[in-house]
Amino acid sequence: MAREKLMQMAMQPNESPFIFSNRINYEILDAYPVRKLGTGGAEFVHRTRQLLAERGRSSLQFVDDSIMKPAQLYLFAYNAVQVLGWGVILVKTIHGLSKHLSWPDLYTSVETEVKIFQTLAILEIVHAVVGLVRSPVGTTVMQVWSRLLLVWPILHTCATARPSVGVPMLLMAWSVTEVIRYSYYALALFGAVPFFLTWMRYTFFIVLYPLGVTGELLTLFGCLPEVAEKKYYTIEMPNPANMGFSFYAVLIGSALFYLPGFPQLYLYMFAQRKKVLFVEAAKKKQ
């Protein structure tokens, strides 16, 4: 019924109809889930036409609930597992801080969980590439890369990184952020996100983002002397391949990337906060 209604509304003179296919796509627009075509159809079509005009396209691909369900269930399971994993990390981090563990011991207490659940985030790149989620591939790659750089080449390899005060900072920032973020994603799949969770997602970042970035940079800087001395992951010249590689330079480059990257992302989140919370407040008044 929803498909027939949309086709009838979309078939206007000199306009191409929408093309339906098996491509998985949860939402065509941020505020217009495909699942809700039964209401507000005219507004949906109007806004979609605007999107098509902006992109210079005459068709849009999407599927109905019967095709979406398997992907929905998979993404819900993935997000639920991440909520549980980062929830354990958060609880153990708070417990370690309450016991006044040294920073190396604090990280050791959650090391296994951090490695498992942060490495699992590689799947988010796959999700973006195949279209399971609408996240930009480039942004997702950079976010996952920066975390994995800290978890494996830095904290796993460099003993001098663990005593850094940045360790408890990044553990708290990461775990709180991820529990909120994955909870939000899981419930959003079914249109069941409570307002308080939306508010937390678009408010807590004000403190958590600077805390996390500061912790990441301090931890990275803590390992630089050891990397320079022991030449981890470094290929020096001369060699048979006549090629060199400096892991130290990679770390410096990664640190410099925060200079343009963090302000841009931080300001973007403020813009999203204004947009999303304004919409949520308007809904509550209706």
BABAPA-969901 format. One record per residue (C-alpha): residue number from 1; residue in three letters; x, y, z. Coordinates in pm, 1 decimal, always signed. Layout:
<dopa pos="NUM" code="ALA" u="X" v="Y" w="Z"/>
...
***
This chain:
<dopa pos="1" code="MET" u="+0.0" v="+0.0" w="+0.0"/>
<dopa pos="2" code="ALA" u="+276.3" v="+243.5" w="+89.5"/>
<dopa pos="3" code="ARG" u="+451.8" v="+173.1" w="-238.8"/>
<dopa pos="4" code="GLU" u="+133.5" v="+219.2" w="-445.3"/>
<dopa pos="5" code="LYS" u="+53.1" v="+543.2" w="-264.4"/>
<dopa pos="6" code="LEU" u="+400.6" v="+680.0" w="-324.4"/>
<dopa pos="7" code="MET" u="+393.4" v="+582.1" w="-691.7"/>
<dopa pos="8" code="GLN" u="+58.4" v="+755.4" w="-739.3"/>
<dopa pos="9" code="MET" u="+183.7" v="+1071.1" w="-572.5"/>
<dopa pos="10" code="ALA" u="+516.5" v="+1070.3" w="-754.7"/>
<dopa pos="11" code="MET" u="+377.9" v="+1011.8" w="-1106.1"/>
<dopa pos="12" code="GLN" u="+333.0" v="+1370.3" w="-1217.3"/>
<dopa pos="13" code="PRO" u="+373.5" v="+1503.1" w="-1574.5"/>
<dopa pos="14" code="ASN" u="+733.9" v="+1533.1" w="-1692.9"/>
<dopa pos="15" code="GLU" u="+865.4" v="+1355.6" w="-1384.6"/>
<dopa pos="16" code="SER" u="+1020.6" v="+1011.6" w="-1363.2"/>
<dopa pos="17" code="PRO" u="+879.0" v="+758.6" w="-1114.0"/>
<dopa pos="18" code="PHE" u="+1085.1" v="+626.7" w="-828.9"/>
<dopa pos="19" code="ILE" u="+1271.6" v="+305.7" w="-902.4"/>
<dopa pos="20" code="PHE" u="+1248.0" v="+31.5" w="-642.2"/>
<dopa pos="21" code="SER" u="+1529.3" v="-219.3" w="-598.0"/>
<dopa pos="22" code="ASN" u="+1688.5" v="-449.1" w="-341.4"/>
<dopa pos="23" code="ARG" u="+1941.1" v="-194.9" w="-217.3"/>
<dopa pos="24" code="ILE" u="+1931.5" v="-174.5" w="+162.4"/>
<dopa pos="25" code="ASN" u="+1875.5" v="+183.9" w="+279.5"/>
<dopa pos="26" code="TYR" u="+1717.5" v="+260.2" w="+614.8"/>
<dopa pos="27" code="GLU" u="+1630.3" v="+622.2" w="+554.9"/>
<dopa pos="28" code="ILE" u="+1614.2" v="+838.3" w="+245.8"/>
<dopa pos="29" code="LEU" u="+1631.8" v="+1153.2" w="+453.7"/>
<dopa pos="30" code="ASP" u="+1729.5" v="+1209.7" w="+816.3"/>
<dopa pos="31" code="ALA" u="+1376.4" v="+1286.9" w="+932.3"/>
<dopa pos="32" code="TYR" u="+1179.7" v="+1070.7" w="+689.5"/>
<dopa pos="33" code="PRO" u="+1213.0" v="+696.0" w="+759.1"/>
<dopa pos="34" code="VAL" u="+1093.4" v="+469.2" w="+480.6"/>
<dopa pos="35" code="ARG" u="+897.7" v="+272.5" w="+739.3"/>
<dopa pos="36" code="LYS" u="+668.8" v="+571.9" w="+797.2"/>
<dopa pos="37" code="LEU" u="+545.7" v="+626.5" w="+441.2"/>
<dopa pos="38" code="GLY" u="+192.0" v="+569.1" w="+565.7"/>
<dopa pos="39" code="THR" u="+185.0" v="+917.8" w="+717.7"/>
<dopa pos="40" code="GLY" u="+301.3" v="+1245.4" w="+577.3"/>
<dopa pos="41" code="GLY" u="+335.0" v="+1097.8" w="+227.9"/>
<dopa pos="42" code="ALA" u="+292.8" v="+1427.0" w="+45.4"/>
<dopa pos="43" code="GLU" u="+558.6" v="+1597.9" w="+252.9"/>
<dopa pos="44" code="PHE" u="+787.7" v="+1299.8" w="+206.2"/>
<dopa pos="45" code="VAL" u="+752.0" v="+1311.0" w="-171.9"/>
<dopa pos="46" code="HIS" u="+804.5" v="+1688.1" w="-179.9"/>
<dopa pos="47" code="ARG" u="+1123.4" v="+1667.0" w="+24.3"/>
<dopa pos="48" code="THR" u="+1249.8" v="+1370.8" w="-175.7"/>
<dopa pos="49" code="ARG" u="+1198.1" v="+1558.4" w="-501.5"/>
<dopa pos="50" code="GLN" u="+1407.3" v="+1839.6" w="-359.9"/>
<dopa pos="51" code="LEU" u="+1682.5" v="+1591.9" w="-279.6"/>
<dopa pos="52" code="LEU" u="+1669.6" v="+1442.4" w="-628.3"/>
<dopa pos="53" code="ALA" u="+1687.8" v="+1788.2" w="-785.0"/>
<dopa pos="54" code="GLU" u="+1988.9" v="+1876.7" w="-571.0"/>
<dopa pos="55" code="ARG" u="+2166.8" v="+1559.3" w="-677.4"/>
<dopa pos="56" code="GLY" u="+2061.9" v="+1581.7" w="-1041.2"/>
<dopa pos="57" code="ARG" u="+1888.8" v="+1245.9" w="-1031.3"/>
<dopa pos="58" code="SER" u="+1550.0" v="+1124.9" w="-1152.0"/>
<dopa pos="59" code="SER" u="+1517.4" v="+811.4" w="-941.6"/>
<dopa pos="60" code="LEU" u="+1577.2" v="+695.2" w="-588.5"/>
<dopa pos="61" code="GLN" u="+1628.9" v="+341.3" w="-464.2"/>
<dopa pos="62" code="PHE" u="+1483.9" v="+204.1" w="-145.0"/>
<dopa pos="63" code="VAL" u="+1314.6" v="-103.8" w="-5.4"/>
<dopa pos="64" code="ASP" u="+1026.2" v="-180.7" w="+223.5"/>
<dopa pos="65" code="ASP" u="+1022.8" v="-339.1" w="+568.9"/>
<dopa pos="66" code="SER" u="+1009.4" v="-696.9" w="+439.7"/>
<dopa pos="67" code="ILE" u="+1356.2" v="-653.0" w="+286.1"/>
<dopa pos="68" code="MET" u="+1498.8" v="-437.1" w="+562.2"/>
<dopa pos="69" code="LYS" u="+1438.3" v="-671.4" w="+852.8"/>
<dopa pos="70" code="PRO" u="+1742.1" v="-903.2" w="+822.6"/>
<dopa pos="71" code="ALA" u="+1979.7" v="-607.4" w="+802.6"/>
<dopa pos="72" code="GLN" u="+1797.4" v="-435.4" w="+1086.5"/>
<dopa pos="73" code="LEU" u="+1834.6" v="-738.3" w="+1308.2"/>
<dopa pos="74" code="TYR" u="+2203.2" v="-773.5" w="+1223.2"/>
<dopa pos="75" code="LEU" u="+2274.3" v="-407.1" w="+1296.7"/>
<dopa pos="76" code="PHE" u="+2073.7" v="-425.6" w="+1617.9"/>
<dopa pos="77" code="ALA" u="+2276.8" v="-728.5" w="+1729.5"/>
<dopa pos="78" code="TYR" u="+2604.5" v="-554.4" w="+1639.8"/>
<dopa pos="79" code="ASN" u="+2512.5" v="-238.1" w="+1828.2"/>
<dopa pos="80" code="ALA" u="+2381.9" v="-434.5" w="+2127.0"/>
<dopa pos="81" code="VAL" u="+2707.6" v="-629.7" w="+2151.7"/>
<dopa pos="82" code="GLN" u="+2903.3" v="-304.2" w="+2141.4"/>
<dopa pos="83" code="VAL" u="+2684.1" v="-153.3" w="+2414.5"/>
<dopa pos="84" code="LEU" u="+2754.1" v="-452.8" w="+2637.5"/>
<dopa pos="85" code="GLY" u="+3126.0" v="-451.3" w="+2560.1"/>
<dopa pos="86" code="TRP" u="+3180.5" v="-82.2" w="+2620.4"/>
<dopa pos="87" code="GLY" u="+2952.5" v="-99.9" w="+2922.0"/>
<dopa pos="88" code="VAL" u="+3188.5" v="-355.5" w="+3075.2"/>
<dopa pos="89" code="ILE" u="+3485.0" v="-130.5" w="+2993.0"/>
<dopa pos="90" code="LEU" u="+3312.6" v="+167.8" w="+3154.6"/>
<dopa pos="91" code="VAL" u="+3228.2" v="-22.6" w="+3473.2"/>
<dopa pos="92" code="LYS" u="+3580.3" v="-166.8" w="+3503.0"/>
<dopa pos="93" code="THR" u="+3736.4" v="+173.8" w="+3436.7"/>
<dopa pos="94" code="ILE" u="+3527.8" v="+339.6" w="+3708.2"/>
<dopa pos="95" code="HIS" u="+3608.7" v="+53.2" w="+3944.8"/>
<dopa pos="96" code="GLY" u="+3980.4" v="+85.6" w="+3869.6"/>
<dopa pos="97" code="LEU" u="+3974.0" v="+459.9" w="+3929.1"/>
<dopa pos="98" code="SER" u="+3792.3" v="+408.3" w="+4258.9"/>
<dopa pos="99" code="LYS" u="+4067.1" v="+166.3" w="+4364.1"/>
<dopa pos="100" code="HIS" u="+4334.3" v="+422.4" w="+4267.7"/>
<dopa pos="101" code="LEU" u="+4504.0" v="+184.5" w="+4024.9"/>
<dopa pos="102" code="SER" u="+4811.4" v="+314.2" w="+3848.0"/>
<dopa pos="103" code="TRP" u="+4747.5" v="+413.5" w="+3487.8"/>
<dopa pos="104" code="PRO" u="+4931.5" v="+107.0" w="+3348.6"/>
<dopa pos="105" code="ASP" u="+4733.7" v="-124.3" w="+3578.8"/>
<dopa pos="106" code="LEU" u="+4410.3" v="+52.9" w="+3488.5"/>
<dopa pos="107" code="TYR" u="+4466.9" v="-8.6" w="+3119.7"/>
<dopa pos="108" code="THR" u="+4571.8" v="-368.5" w="+3181.6"/>
<dopa pos="109" code="SER" u="+4240.2" v="-427.8" w="+3361.2"/>
<dopa pos="110" code="VAL" u="+4042.5" v="-341.4" w="+3046.4"/>
<dopa pos="111" code="GLU" u="+4299.3" v="-416.9" w="+2776.2"/>
<dopa pos="112" code="THR" u="+4136.9" v="-732.9" w="+2641.4"/>
<dopa pos="113" code="GLU" u="+3791.8" v="-576.7" w="+2616.3"/>
<dopa pos="114" code="VAL" u="+3923.6" v="-258.8" w="+2453.9"/>
<dopa pos="115" code="LYS" u="+4114.0" v="-459.7" w="+2192.6"/>
<dopa pos="116" code="ILE" u="+3814.3" v="-679.7" w="+2112.1"/>
<dopa pos="117" code="PHE" u="+3543.5" v="-417.2" w="+2086.5"/>
<dopa pos="118" code="GLN" u="+3751.1" v="-145.1" w="+1926.4"/>
<dopa pos="119" code="THR" u="+3884.4" v="-386.9" w="+1665.4"/>
<dopa pos="120" code="LEU" u="+3527.8" v="-503.4" w="+1604.6"/>
<dopa pos="121" code="ALA" u="+3454.4" v="-148.6" w="+1488.7"/>
<dopa pos="122" code="ILE" u="+3628.3" v="-236.0" w="+1160.3"/>
<dopa pos="123" code="LEU" u="+3288.1" v="-376.8" w="+1065.4"/>
<dopa pos="124" code="GLU" u="+3155.9" v="-20.9" w="+1065.4"/>
<dopa pos="125" code="ILE" u="+3373.8" v="+52.0" w="+764.2"/>
<dopa pos="126" code="VAL" u="+3218.5" v="-248.8" w="+591.2"/>
<dopa pos="127" code="HIS" u="+2869.8" v="-129.4" w="+687.6"/>
<dopa pos="128" code="ALA" u="+2937.7" v="+208.6" w="+528.4"/>
<dopa pos="129" code="VAL" u="+3094.6" v="+60.6" w="+213.7"/>
<dopa pos="130" code="VAL" u="+2808.0" v="-180.6" w="+138.0"/>
<dopa pos="131" code="GLY" u="+2538.7" v="+71.9" w="+227.2"/>
<dopa pos="132" code="LEU" u="+2401.7" v="-83.2" w="+545.2"/>
<dopa pos="133" code="VAL" u="+2437.0" v="+258.1" w="+709.6"/>
<dopa pos="134" code="ARG" u="+2455.1" v="+610.1" w="+567.9"/>
<dopa pos="135" code="SER" u="+2785.3" v="+704.1" w="+731.4"/>
<dopa pos="136" code="PRO" u="+3049.0" v="+855.7" w="+499.0"/>
<dopa pos="137" code="VAL" u="+3314.1" v="+593.8" w="+426.7"/>
<dopa pos="138" code="GLY" u="+3607.5" v="+835.0" w="+455.6"/>
<dopa pos="139" code="THR" u="+3500.0" v="+973.2" w="+791.7"/>
<dopa pos="140" code="THR" u="+3433.9" v="+624.7" w="+927.0"/>
<dopa pos="141" code="VAL" u="+3776.1" v="+502.0" w="+813.6"/>
<dopa pos="142" code="MET" u="+3953.4" v="+793.7" w="+981.9"/>
<dopa pos="143" code="GLN" u="+3764.6" v="+751.6" w="+1310.0"/>
<dopa pos="144" code="VAL" u="+3829.4" v="+377.2" w="+1328.0"/>
<dopa pos="145" code="TRP" u="+4192.7" v="+420.6" w="+1217.7"/>
<dopa pos="146" code="SER" u="+4271.2" v="+676.4" w="+1488.7"/>
<dopa pos="147" code="ARG" u="+4136.3" v="+446.1" w="+1760.2"/>
<dopa pos="148" code="LEU" u="+4313.0" v="+136.0" w="+1628.8"/>
<dopa pos="149" code="LEU" u="+4638.6" v="+329.7" w="+1604.0"/>
<dopa pos="150" code="LEU" u="+4618.1" v="+395.5" w="+1977.1"/>
<dopa pos="151" code="VAL" u="+4500.8" v="+48.0" w="+2076.6"/>
<dopa pos="152" code="TRP" u="+4754.1" v="-157.4" w="+1879.2"/>
<dopa pos="153" code="PRO" u="+5076.1" v="+15.6" w="+1763.5"/>
<dopa pos="154" code="ILE" u="+5080.7" v="+253.4" w="+2061.1"/>
<dopa pos="155" code="LEU" u="+4927.5" v="+101.4" w="+2376.7"/>
<dopa pos="156" code="HIS" u="+4995.8" v="-260.6" w="+2280.7"/>
<dopa pos="157" code="THR" u="+5356.6" v="-198.4" w="+2174.7"/>
<dopa pos="158" code="CYS" u="+5485.0" v="+95.4" w="+2378.8"/>
<dopa pos="159" code="ALA" u="+5521.6" v="+43.7" w="+2752.3"/>
<dopa pos="160" code="THR" u="+5590.9" v="+415.7" w="+2797.0"/>
<dopa pos="161" code="ALA" u="+5245.3" v="+508.5" w="+2667.3"/>
<dopa pos="162" code="ARG" u="+5053.5" v="+340.2" w="+2948.6"/>
<dopa pos="163" code="PRO" u="+5174.6" v="+560.3" w="+3236.9"/>
<dopa pos="164" code="SER" u="+5037.0" v="+865.8" w="+3055.6"/>
<dopa pos="165" code="VAL" u="+4753.2" v="+1055.0" w="+3223.5"/>
<dopa pos="166" code="GLY" u="+4590.6" v="+1038.9" w="+2882.5"/>
<dopa pos="167" code="VAL" u="+4502.0" v="+672.6" w="+2940.9"/>
<dopa pos="168" code="PRO" u="+4222.8" v="+724.6" w="+3198.2"/>
<dopa pos="169" code="MET" u="+4102.2" v="+1024.8" w="+2998.8"/>
<dopa pos="170" code="LEU" u="+4057.3" v="+830.4" w="+2676.5"/>
<dopa pos="171" code="LEU" u="+3911.4" v="+526.6" w="+2853.9"/>
<dopa pos="172" code="MET" u="+3639.3" v="+734.3" w="+3018.6"/>
<dopa pos="173" code="ALA" u="+3569.2" v="+937.6" w="+2705.7"/>
<dopa pos="174" code="TRP" u="+3557.2" v="+634.3" w="+2477.3"/>
<dopa pos="175" code="SER" u="+3346.6" v="+412.5" w="+2701.2"/>
<dopa pos="176" code="VAL" u="+3082.0" v="+672.3" w="+2789.1"/>
<dopa pos="177" code="THR" u="+3062.5" v="+790.7" w="+2428.5"/>
<dopa pos="178" code="GLU" u="+3027.2" v="+440.5" w="+2288.0"/>
<dopa pos="179" code="VAL" u="+2764.8" v="+321.8" w="+2535.5"/>
<dopa pos="180" code="ILE" u="+2551.0" v="+622.1" w="+2442.1"/>
<dopa pos="181" code="ARG" u="+2624.4" v="+607.2" w="+2068.9"/>
<dopa pos="182" code="TYR" u="+2560.1" v="+237.0" w="+2020.0"/>
<dopa pos="183" code="SER" u="+2247.1" v="+249.3" w="+2236.5"/>
<dopa pos="184" code="TYR" u="+2121.0" v="+533.4" w="+2018.9"/>
<dopa pos="185" code="TYR" u="+2195.4" v="+343.8" w="+1697.6"/>
<dopa pos="186" code="ALA" u="+2031.8" v="+23.3" w="+1820.9"/>
<dopa pos="187" code="LEU" u="+1707.7" v="+191.7" w="+1922.5"/>
<dopa pos="188" code="ALA" u="+1701.8" v="+419.9" w="+1617.2"/>
<dopa pos="189" code="LEU" u="+1669.2" v="+112.2" w="+1395.8"/>
<dopa pos="190" code="PHE" u="+1319.9" v="+67.9" w="+1534.7"/>
<dopa pos="191" code="GLY" u="+1232.0" v="+434.7" w="+1579.6"/>
<dopa pos="192" code="ALA" u="+1235.7" v="+394.7" w="+1957.1"/>
<dopa pos="193" code="VAL" u="+1500.2" v="+641.5" w="+2076.0"/>
<dopa pos="194" code="PRO" u="+1387.1" v="+813.1" w="+2399.8"/>
<dopa pos="195" code="PHE" u="+1444.1" v="+1186.8" w="+2424.8"/>
<dopa pos="196" code="PHE" u="+1687.5" v="+1155.8" w="+2715.4"/>
<dopa pos="197" code="LEU" u="+1917.4" v="+935.0" w="+2504.5"/>
<dopa pos="198" code="THR" u="+1903.8" v="+1180.3" w="+2214.5"/>
<dopa pos="199" code="TRP" u="+1982.9" v="+1462.4" w="+2456.1"/>
<dopa pos="200" code="MET" u="+2278.4" v="+1268.5" w="+2599.8"/>
<dopa pos="201" code="ARG" u="+2416.8" v="+1188.7" w="+2254.8"/>
<dopa pos="202" code="TYR" u="+2404.8" v="+1552.0" w="+2146.9"/>
<dopa pos="203" code="THR" u="+2511.9" v="+1706.4" w="+2478.6"/>
<dopa pos="204" code="PHE" u="+2773.3" v="+1485.0" w="+2644.3"/>
<dopa pos="205" code="PHE" u="+3006.0" v="+1526.8" w="+2345.3"/>
<dopa pos="206" code="ILE" u="+3067.2" v="+1885.6" w="+2458.5"/>
<dopa pos="207" code="VAL" u="+3287.5" v="+1746.0" w="+2735.9"/>
<dopa pos="208" code="LEU" u="+3370.0" v="+1398.2" w="+2606.1"/>
<dopa pos="209" code="TYR" u="+3517.4" v="+1499.6" w="+2269.5"/>
<dopa pos="210" code="PRO" u="+3780.3" v="+1737.9" w="+2412.0"/>
<dopa pos="211" code="LEU" u="+3851.4" v="+1490.4" w="+2692.3"/>
<dopa pos="212" code="GLY" u="+3901.8" v="+1205.2" w="+2448.6"/>
<dopa pos="213" code="VAL" u="+4114.1" v="+1401.8" w="+2202.5"/>
<dopa pos="214" code="THR" u="+4335.5" v="+1533.1" w="+2482.5"/>
<dopa pos="215" code="GLY" u="+4377.4" v="+1181.8" w="+2621.5"/>
<dopa pos="216" code="GLU" u="+4459.6" v="+1040.0" w="+2279.1"/>
<dopa pos="217" code="LEU" u="+4723.2" v="+1304.3" w="+2208.5"/>
<dopa pos="218" code="LEU" u="+4885.6" v="+1271.1" w="+2551.4"/>
<dopa pos="219" code="THR" u="+4902.8" v="+893.7" w="+2508.6"/>
<dopa pos="220" code="LEU" u="+5048.0" v="+930.8" w="+2160.4"/>
<dopa pos="221" code="PHE" u="+5310.3" v="+1179.3" w="+2279.5"/>
<dopa pos="222" code="GLY" u="+5399.1" v="+944.1" w="+2565.2"/>
<dopa pos="223" code="CYS" u="+5516.6" v="+676.5" w="+2323.1"/>
<dopa pos="224" code="LEU" u="+5722.1" v="+899.0" w="+2090.3"/>
<dopa pos="225" code="PRO" u="+6057.4" v="+869.1" w="+2275.0"/>
<dopa pos="226" code="GLU" u="+6032.4" v="+489.1" w="+2283.2"/>
<dopa pos="227" code="VAL" u="+5937.2" v="+470.5" w="+1914.9"/>
<dopa pos="228" code="ALA" u="+6228.5" v="+699.6" w="+1823.3"/>
<dopa pos="229" code="GLU" u="+6471.2" v="+486.3" w="+2023.5"/>
<dopa pos="230" code="LYS" u="+6354.0" v="+135.5" w="+1932.0"/>
<dopa pos="231" code="LYS" u="+6239.3" v="+208.2" w="+1576.0"/>
<dopa pos="232" code="TYR" u="+5910.5" v="+18.7" w="+1603.0"/>
<dopa pos="233" code="TYR" u="+5749.0" v="-61.1" w="+1265.5"/>
<dopa pos="234" code="THR" u="+6026.6" v="+133.7" w="+1092.8"/>
<dopa pos="235" code="ILE" u="+6219.0" v="+45.8" w="+777.1"/>
<dopa pos="236" code="GLU" u="+6549.1" v="+227.1" w="+752.1"/>
<dopa pos="237" code="MET" u="+6765.3" v="+291.0" w="+450.7"/>
<dopa pos="238" code="PRO" u="+6965.0" v="+143.4" w="+292.9"/>
<dopa pos="239" code="ASN" u="+6789.9" v="-186.1" w="+226.0"/>
<dopa pos="240" code="PRO" u="+6743.9" v="-421.3" w="-74.2"/>
<dopa pos="241" code="ALA" u="+6406.7" v="-268.7" w="-160.4"/>
<dopa pos="242" code="ASN" u="+6553.3" v="+81.8" w="-142.0"/>
<dopa pos="243" code="MET" u="+6243.3" v="+196.6" w="+45.8"/>
<dopa pos="244" code="GLY" u="+6207.3" v="+353.8" w="+388.5"/>
<dopa pos="245" code="PHE" u="+5923.8" v="+391.7" w="+634.3"/>
<dopa pos="246" code="SER" u="+5911.8" v="+589.1" w="+958.1"/>
<dopa pos="247" code="PHE" u="+5646.2" v="+498.2" w="+1212.7"/>
<dopa pos="248" code="TYR" u="+5760.7" v="+797.9" w="+1414.9"/>
<dopa pos="249" code="ALA" u="+5665.4" v="+1022.6" w="+1121.9"/>
<dopa pos="250" code="VAL" u="+5326.1" v="+850.1" w="+1098.4"/>
<dopa pos="251" code="LEU" u="+5259.6" v="+930.6" w="+1464.2"/>
<dopa pos="252" code="ILE" u="+5360.4" v="+1294.1" w="+1417.8"/>
<dopa pos="253" code="GLY" u="+5139.0" v="+1318.1" w="+1109.5"/>
<dopa pos="254" code="SER" u="+4848.4" v="+1161.9" w="+1297.3"/>
<dopa pos="255" code="ALA" u="+4887.8" v="+1412.7" w="+1579.7"/>
<dopa pos="256" code="LEU" u="+4894.7" v="+1702.2" w="+1333.0"/>
<dopa pos="257" code="PHE" u="+4576.7" v="+1571.3" w="+1170.7"/>
<dopa pos="258" code="TYR" u="+4388.9" v="+1652.3" w="+1491.5"/>
<dopa pos="259" code="LEU" u="+4449.6" v="+2024.7" w="+1432.8"/>
<dopa pos="260" code="PRO" u="+4204.6" v="+2059.5" w="+1142.4"/>
<dopa pos="261" code="GLY" u="+4004.2" v="+1745.5" w="+1215.7"/>
<dopa pos="262" code="PHE" u="+3888.9" v="+1805.4" w="+1571.2"/>
<dopa pos="263" code="PRO" u="+3752.1" v="+2162.4" w="+1533.5"/>
<dopa pos="264" code="GLN" u="+3563.9" v="+2062.8" w="+1219.1"/>
<dopa pos="265" code="LEU" u="+3400.8" v="+1761.0" w="+1383.3"/>
<dopa pos="266" code="TYR" u="+3333.5" v="+1950.1" w="+1706.4"/>
<dopa pos="267" code="LEU" u="+3157.8" v="+2237.7" w="+1528.5"/>
<dopa pos="268" code="TYR" u="+2964.4" v="+1990.4" w="+1314.6"/>
<dopa pos="269" code="MET" u="+2833.1" v="+1820.9" w="+1627.5"/>
<dopa pos="270" code="PHE" u="+2720.3" v="+2156.1" w="+1767.4"/>
<dopa pos="271" code="ALA" u="+2529.2" v="+2220.2" w="+1444.7"/>
<dopa pos="272" code="GLN" u="+2373.5" v="+1873.5" w="+1466.8"/>
<dopa pos="273" code="ARG" u="+2285.7" v="+1932.8" w="+1830.6"/>
<dopa pos="274" code="LYS" u="+2094.3" v="+2247.9" w="+1744.1"/>
<dopa pos="275" code="LYS" u="+1918.3" v="+2078.0" w="+1455.4"/>
<dopa pos="276" code="VAL" u="+1826.0" v="+1752.2" w="+1629.4"/>
<dopa pos="277" code="LEU" u="+1729.3" v="+1887.1" w="+1970.8"/>
<dopa pos="278" code="PHE" u="+1520.6" v="+2161.7" w="+1809.7"/>
<dopa pos="279" code="VAL" u="+1328.1" v="+1897.9" w="+1613.6"/>
<dopa pos="280" code="GLU" u="+1284.2" v="+1680.5" w="+1922.7"/>
<dopa pos="281" code="ALA" u="+1160.6" v="+1976.1" w="+2126.7"/>
<dopa pos="282" code="ALA" u="+911.1" v="+2063.1" w="+1853.6"/>
<dopa pos="283" code="LYS" u="+782.9" v="+1704.9" w="+1851.7"/>
<dopa pos="284" code="LYS" u="+728.0" v="+1710.5" w="+2227.7"/>
<dopa pos="285" code="LYS" u="+519.8" v="+2028.6" w="+2199.2"/>
<dopa pos="286" code="GLN" u="+290.0" v="+1876.7" w="+1937.5"/>
***
